[in-house]
Amino acid sequence: MKNKPNIKNIFMHIKPVKMLILLKEEEETWFLSKIARQSNSTYVYTKQIMDILKKENIIEIKEEGRIKKLNITPKGMEIANLLEELLKKCESKEIILPLE
């Protein structure tokens, strides 16, 4: 079943936002596959998003052998906090658009 359009989906793509907000949980050890699973995305899509975020200095990717650990940077933390705040504001008054 397809979700009804809402204001959150107008302002941003929800999966990359979920990925970045997940990375805020610094006590977790994050890997590409774990982020993909948690954000309901494919591994390939997650890798593409993480590569973009790395280029923008929003995350760091540390390679340990074949394993790639993901860490959020201070810049990324600031962006994630702002996105999370925006999501909360959008959820407070769920606006359903007349598009179905």
N, C-alpha and C positions, 0 to 999 in steps of 0.2 A: 504494500500500500504506500502510495506516495504521500509525503508530508505536505500539508497545506503551506503555501508561501507565507512568510512572515517577514517582519521588518529586519530581523537578524540576517536573513538570507539576501536581503537587498544590499546591505552595507558591507558584507564580507562573505568569503567562502568559509563555511563553518569548519570543515576538516582541518585546514591549516591552522585555524585559530585554536581548535581543540589540541592540536599537536603542541603548539607553543605554550598553552596553558598547562598542559601535562608536564612540560619540562620545568615549570615553576617548582614542582615538588622535588626539591634538591636532595632530600633524604633517599629518594629512589635512585637506582642505577638504571639509566635509560639507554636502550639499544634501538636501532632502527626497527627491528621486528616487533619489539614491545610497543613502541610508539604507533606503528602501523596497526597492530591488534587493538590497542586501546582507543584509537581514533576511527576505527572501522574503515581503514584505507588499505590499499595494496602496498606491498613493500616497495615496488618501483615508484609509485606516486609519492610515498613518504620520502624516499631517497632524493627525488627531484626537489621536493619542498625543502628538505634539510640542506641540500647543496645551495639553494638560493639563500636560505637564512644564514648559512656559513659565509657566503660572499658578502652579505650585508653586515657581518659581525654581530649577528643576533644570537648565534649559538657557536659552540666550539665542538669539533669532532676529533676525539682522541682515538687513534688506532692502536690497539694492543693485539698484534698478530692479525687474525682475521676479524676480531671483534672491534666494532666502532662504538665507543661510548659518547653519548651526547650530553653536553652541559650548556646551560643557558648563561649568557654574558649579562653584565649589569644593564647594558642597553636593551637586551632581550627581555630581561625581567621588567623593566619599565614599560615596554610595549605590551607584554603579557598582562601586567596589572591594568593598564588602560583598556585593553580588549575585554578583560574579565569584567571591569566596571561597566563597559558599554553593554555587554551581554546581560548583566543584571538589570540595567535600566530598561533594556528592550523586553526583558521578561516580566518586569513589574506591571506593565500594561501590554499584554499580548495583543498585537495589532494584526488582525487577519485581513489580508487583501482579498478583493473580490475576484481573484484569478484562480480558477480551478481547472 
